[in-house]
Amino acid sequence: MRTVVRFGGVAMGAPSVLMSEEEPAAEDLSLPNPSLIHTSDPFEARIRTQEFLGCSHRMAVLERGKPFLASVQYRSLGGLGLMTSTYGPAVEIGCSPPIDLVTVNFVFGGEMYIEDGSGSTVAGGSNAAAFCFHEDVRMRWTPGLRQLMLTVEKPRIERYLRNLLHEQVRRPLRFHTPVDLAGSGQGIAAAVRNLRHALELCGKAGPPPVLAAELEHGILTSLLLGQPHNYTDAIYSARALPAPRVVRRVVELIDSEPQTAFTVADLAMFAGVSERSLHAAFRRQLGASPMSYVRRRRLAQAHDELLRLDPTAGVKVTDVALRYGFSHAGRFAAAYRARFGESPSVTLRR
């Protein structure tokens, strides 16, 4: 028995943290409605994986006596992607810049030995690995290793960083390679879990725009605030807070456009301040973050819609929750009950 960090149906080994149970079977890594690769040809596996990711890499099979069988799944949402991979025998994979992605690689059932510009790292157990691909990266997979990889388009995370800092990003973003899944990396694991869960709930059509924006915000925030990088000190350095009128203007915007899928980046750009400054100002004046205020407004919208809907028309509370950016039915119901004193299903049945 060992402790694992779960991604919904996906679990990641860790020395402590969330939940204790046996490591699940390989099928627990499956993604909802993915594009698939299933081949015994290493060349085909490499070429088709490159097509998914839009970047080239090298792959060598290190155990010629063992059968190679690539099983790869990929699902994307805007500038985000999830990929699961396993090959059977030990393999070595090499990547060289330019690669327009940031990735976080979670390892199951083995170890990944990594060499990059920052030195040597081992991913597996309580460590994942983050890559920005500014230098060559070499990864050696042990036999039977399974990987779940989060991909983020580099321009998206750089734009988000620029909004956090409210200044130009003049040096390339560089994450520390090891991701501590028993520490600050738990936030990244939770954001990936939410993304996978939402993709499963929403089917092939994918999440609605409001929810997609929430999911991207969660991924980017967890990476830039949780995983150390060369701009971490700048993000957390103290600066003067915006004037109260800035918060009032943002609140007026949110209240006047209740159907708009605002992100913190949108609101900070509108206010002409950095995301962290806006966050601190909201905390000081309203006791809540900008996105907490946005979610309260969306909760009120969901309440109004549930009051208007005809329960005999086959409407589901989950559909309304997803439309307004709430991917977790239990948390939506709890927040709704705390706000309105009844469950959303009771409101719908009125």
N, C-alpha and C positions, 0 to 999 in steps of 0.2 A: 504494500500500500504506500503510495506517495501522494504528495500534494500537487494539484494541477490548477492552472488558470484556464478557465473555460471560455471559448468563443461560441456561445450558444451550444451547438453540437460539437464544436471544435475544442480540444483541450491542449494546454501547453504545460509541459513540466516546469515546476518551480519548487524551491525548497520550502516555501511557506506561502501564504496569502489567502486564497479565496475558498478553496473547497478541496476535500480529500476524497479520492476515488481512484479506481484503476484506470490506467490509460485506455482510451477508447480504441475501437477498431479503425482501420484505415479509412473506411467509408465516411467516418465522421468529418473528414476534411472536405467533403463534397460541397460544391457551390451551387446555388440555385440557378437553373436555366443557363448553364455556361456554354461557351464554345469549347470544343473538345479536341484533344490530340490523343490518339492511342495507336502506338506504332512500335515495332521492334527494330526500326531503322534509325540509328543515331543521327544520320544526316537529315532525314525528314523531320525528326523531332526538333533539331536545332533550327532548321529553316522555318518551320511553322511557328515555333515559339517566337522567333524574331518578327514574324508577321504580326503576332498579337501585340508585342511590346514596341514595335517600331524602331528597334535598335539591334545591332549585330552583336554576337558574342561567339566565343570558341568553346567547344566541348570535346573532351577526350574520355573514352571509356578506359578505366584503369584495370579492370578485371575481365580479360578477354574470355576466360573460361566460364563465366556466368552469363546467363541469358539477359539481354538488355530488353526492357519493356517500358517505354515511356508512357506515363499516364498524366496528362496535363489538362487542367480546366482553367478557363479564364472568363471573367465577367467584369465589365467596365461600367462606370457611371460618371459621365462628364470627364473630368480630368483625373478621376480616381480609378483604380483597378485592383482586383484580387486575382491571384493566380495560385493554384496548387500544382505541385510537381513531384513526381517520384520516377526513378529510372531503374531501380533494382540494384545493379552492381555499383561499386565505387566509381565516381566520375570526377573530373576536374573541369570547371567552367571558368573561363577568363573573359573579362570585359575591359574595353578600352574606350576612353573618351573620343569624341563627344557623345554623351548619352543624356538625353533631355528628360531624365526621370530622377526622382528620389525614391528609394525603396526601403522598406523595412522587411527583413527576412526572418520568419519564425520557423524554428527547426523542431521536428518531431522524429523520434525513433532513431536517433543517431547524432553525429556531431559534424559541424561544418568548420573546416580549418581555413582561415581567411588571411590573406596577405594583401595589404593595400598601402596607401601613402602614409598611414598612421602607424603601421607596424603589423604585428600578428595578433589575431583574435580567434577565439573558439566560440562558435554559436551552438547552443543546445542547452537543454535543461532550463536554467533560469536566465539565460542570455539569448536575446535576438541580436540582429545586426542591422545597422542603418548605413546606407550608401548614398553618396552624392555623385560618385563617378567622375571626380576631377582628375584622378590618376588611374592607372591600371589596377584592376581588382582580380585576384585569383582565389577561387573557392574550391576546396577539395571536399567532396561529399563522401561520408562513410557508406558502406552498403546498406540498402534498405531505407535510407533517409527520406523523409517526406518534408516538403517545404510549403508553407503558406506565405505568400509574398504580397504585401501592400505596395502598390505603385502610385505615385503622385507626380503629375506633370510639373517639371521644375519651374516654369514660368508662373504657375498658380501659387506655389508656396513662396516664391520670391516676391510676388505681388502682395501676398498676405503679410510677409515680413516687413515689406516697405510700409504698409498701412499701420502695422504695429509700431514701427519706429517713427513714422511720419517724416521720413527722410529717405534719400536714395540709398540703395544697397550697392556699395561701391566695390566690395570684395565678394567673391563667390561664397555662398552659404556652405559650411562644412559641419556636418554632424559628427559627434564622437561615434565611432563604429559600434562599440558594445551598447546594447539596450538592456537595462536591468529590469527584468519582468517582475522581480520581487520588490522593486522600488518605484522610481519615477516612471518606468515603462508600463506600469499597470494602466495608466490613463490611455496610452496608445492601444493596448490590448482591448480596453473597453470600447474605444472608438471603432476599432475594427469589428468587434462583436456587434455593435449597433449597425454598422454598415451591412454586414452579412445578414443580420436579422431582417433589416428593412428590405433588402433585395429578395429575401425569401417571401416576406409578406406581400410584396407588391407584384410579384410575378414577372413575366416577360416585359410588360410595359414599363417597369421600373418605378421608382418613387416619384410622386408629384413634385413640382418645382420647389415648393416650400420645404418639404422634407429633404429633398436632395441638397438644398442649400444648408440645412441644419447638419446633415451628415458630413458635408465637406468642411463646414466650420469646425465640427468636432474633431475630425482627423487633423486638420491644420493646426488647431489650437493645441491639441495633445502633443503634436510633434514639436512645435516651436516653444511651448512653455514647459514641456516635460523632458524632452531629450536635450542634453547639453550640446551646444554648438558655438561657433565663434561670434555670435551676436547675443548670447544669453545675457552677458553683463549689461549690454546696452538696453535690452528689453526691460530689465529689472531695475535700472538706475532711476533714482528719484528725479522728477521734474515737476514744475509748477502745474497745478490743475487748471483746467479751463474755467472761465467765468460761469456763474449760474445760468446766464442767458443762453449759453451753448446747450445745456441740458434741456432747457425749456423749448428751444427750437427743434431739437431732435424728438422730444416727446410729442410736440405738435405735428411733426411729420408722420410719426408712427400712427398717431390717432386719426390723422386725416386720410391715410392710405392703408386701411386695415387689410386689404387683399394683397398687398405687395410683400414679396418674400425677401424682406430686408435681412442682410447680414451685418455683423459688426463693421466690416470693411465699408459697406455702403453708408452706414450711419456716420462713421468717422470721416469719410470723404465729404459727406454733406456738411458736417460741422466744421471741417477744416482743421481737425486735430488728429493726433495719433489714436489708434485703438486703445492702447493702454491708458492714455490720458482720459479718453471718454469713459472707459470702464471705471477708473478711479473717481471721476466726477459723478457718475451715476451712483456709485456706492456712497459717496459722501452726501449727496443731496436726496436720493430716493431709497437708499438702503438696499439696492438691487443692481445687478449688472444690466447693461443695455439689452442683452438677449433674454434675461429674465423678464424684463418689462415687455418685450415683444411677445414672449410666450404667454404672459398674462393676457395680453390683448387677443392672441389667437385662441386662448381658452374661452374668453368671452364670446368670440365669434362662433366657436364650436357650440357653445351653450345656446346662442340665438338660433343657430341652424337646427339644432335638435328640437327646439321648441316649435319650429316651423314645419318640420318634416312629418309626413304621415307614416306612422309605424306599420301600417298594413301594406305599404308599398315595397316591403322587403329591404328597407334601408338597414344597414348595420352600423353600430356605433364605431366599429373599427374603421370603416370607410371614412367617416367624418373625422376621426382622429388623424388618420393618415393625411387627409386633405389639408389639415391645418398644422402639419409638421410634427405630429406626435407618433413615433414609431413603436413605442412600447405601450401596449394596451393597459397593462397593470398600473404603470406610472401615470398614464393619462387619467385613468379612473380615480386613482388616489388624489391627484391634484385637483380633479374636477370636484370630488366629494368634499375636499378641504375648502374649496372656494365657494361652492354652491349648496353644500349641505345635503346633497343627494347624489346617487350614482347617475352617470349619463344615460343608462338604460331606463331609469325611472323618468328622467326628463323626456326621453323619446316617447314613452308610453302615455304621456299626458294627452 
